[in-house]
């Protein structure tokens, strides 16, 4: 599958990987995986969100790959991972476990960072043996565990059944997004980013989101509408840090506060003033710094290997 037409130059352009591989998930779904940085360096695994791709993590990959082994993969149907008929939280957990097993040595543990649906992927996998065997710590960016549509603030009307119904119809629309235009970028910025986001930043996000096929966008929106991973929150026993923007309309801070209250081992919570849903793009230095801090505290030079 050819690479989608993302931003090709500048700070938002995805860097070229050191190597690429295709990983098979439990049901045979093929996942495109990229590995950046030196072999043998502390590993970091990045799981992107709904309608995004590995390109979404361009800033983190560019910085971390200098001294980390950065593993980024396209969720099924996104980026260069082929469309799959199975769009469930269980499939997301299967996919993450498959990527961890394929890219990490037995007993090797990584810091796993997930954004939005990528964070929900982590919650779905939290109780899985292979996830626990390969995860040293977790960063959850702009993540919720349940009531995603009911709590979303995309539509500026009073909370209740009407808003929930309308929000589900808007987010789950089958309508094509069409080309990236000034109007489409204004809509994307309103729904997903803070008011101060720079035009180049908004365009980079727009090209990633518009690259997602509409049938994939619709199928995963249905899964997110019914999502309930509150048990997964209680099962996420590794050290976990959470980040959210105060202007996040898709997963507003109410979700992060619920995570903090329920996570067994929460080691930090940050609410970023004026930042929207796209935290790794809108606050790249902070998100990268959080990942570096988790590596230093819980992985670093103490990679656990069988027989060590």
Order of alpha helices (4+ residues) and beta strands (2+ residues): beta-beta-beta-alpha-beta-alpha-beta-alpha-alpha-beta-alpha-alpha-alpha-alpha-alpha-alpha-beta-alpha-beta-alpha-alpha
